[in-house]
Amino acid sequence: MPRKYLLTATMPDGYVKTIGPTATPFTHYWRIVAELENGRTEVFWGHTKSLAEASRKRAATKDAARQRGWKSYRFEVVEVERSEP
């Protein structure tokens, strides 16, 4: 049976996201914080198996911003830390 780990991502603003336990070899966590025209905020997030995979999300974010009419957005990627459950 594959060994399972907890994955922890700490964002620049101090937000901490814990993923798992999981045996999937995720290496990065990404987050989009979008500000809408009405002042509300939407948050989208996910985890990937490489920095390159996470970086491809950044390119798609520009299209999403245009399609959804976001006033502004932040796209952030951090490396996750692996620990025992």
N, C-alpha and C positions, 0 to 999 in steps of 0.2 A: 504494500500500500504506500502511495507517495506521502512523503513528509509534508505536513501542513504548517504554514507560517502565518503570522499576523503581519500586515504591511501598514506602515504609518507614513502619512504624508503631512508635512508641516508647511503651510503656505506662508508667503512673506508677511501677511497681515496677522499671523498667529493662529489662524484656523487650523485645526488638526483633524484629519480624516483617517480613520482606521478601517482597513479592508481585511476581511477574512474571519476565520482561518481559511486559507486557500493553498492549494498546491500549484496553482498556475504561476509561472515565473514573471509576474508583472514587475516592471522596473520603474515606471513613471506614472504620475497622477497629473491629470490636466483639469483645469477649471476655467469656465467662461462666466464672467459676471457682467451681465448686460443691463444697461439702464434704458428703460422704455421712455417713450415720449411723455407718458402720463406721470413720470416720476417713480414708478414702481421698478423693482429689480427682479430679474430672472437669473437663476444660476443653473448651469449645465456642467456636468463633470463626468469623468471616466478614467480608466486606467489602461495602460498599454504595456506591451512587452519590449518596447525600445523607445529611445528618444526620437529616432527618425519617425516612428509611427505617430508619436504624440505631436511632432512638428507638422505632420500632414494635416492634423486637425486645425492648425492655425490658418492654413490656406482656405479651408472650407468655412472658417468663421467669417471671413469677409463677405462671402456670398450670403451666409445666414443673416448677417447684420443688415444687409441690403433688403433681403426678402422679408424679414420680420420688422423692419423699420426701427431698429435700435438707435437710440440717440447716441450712445457710446457703449464701449465694451472693453473689458480687460481679459486677455488670454494669458494664463499662467501655467507653467509646467514645472514640477519638482520631482526629484528622485525620491523613491520610497525607501524606507528603512525596514529591513526584515527582522522579526523577533519571534521567539517561541510563543505559542498560544498559552 
